């Protein structure tokens, strides 16, 4: 019974990282930068959870981010679900640390790009400002995704170890 709910318990273990990123984003509100870690939070669970658990985890992770941001419902959640499906089919690339760091940066930047355009759709910004803001935000997302992966993954792996979640099979 516990194994079926591992994704939810893992989400609870991941929530302090999401809250910390939100608080850091609130501190930087004057610069319009957001500490985006949602993409990096998918990497460690993708190595161990079953695909259906990853879909639920990624969807809830996206909706937790969307709850505090004025973006269309499901924009980020569905993109994180798509990333989770892709990651759960490519587990062999996540078996070493360089692969995990690459994946964290790419997924975090990709999800940040989707969030950025969804936010720009809701609250249009002058075109001159949007390119510079986008580049700064994507650079920050790549750096934050790479730097925060290891502490987030250690927290998530500790929670999965306590739950007894075994590594998932290479082939889904």
Buried (B, 14 or more C-beta within 10 A) or exposed (E): EEEEEBBEBBBEBBBEBBEBBBEBBEEEEEEEBBBBBBBBBBBBBBBBBBBEBBBBBBBBBBBBBBEEBEBEEBBBBBBBBBBBBEBBEBBEBBEEEEBBBBBBBBBBBBBBBBBBBBBBEEEEEEEEEBEEBBEEBBEBBBEBBBBBBBEBBEBBBEBBEEBEBEEBEEEE
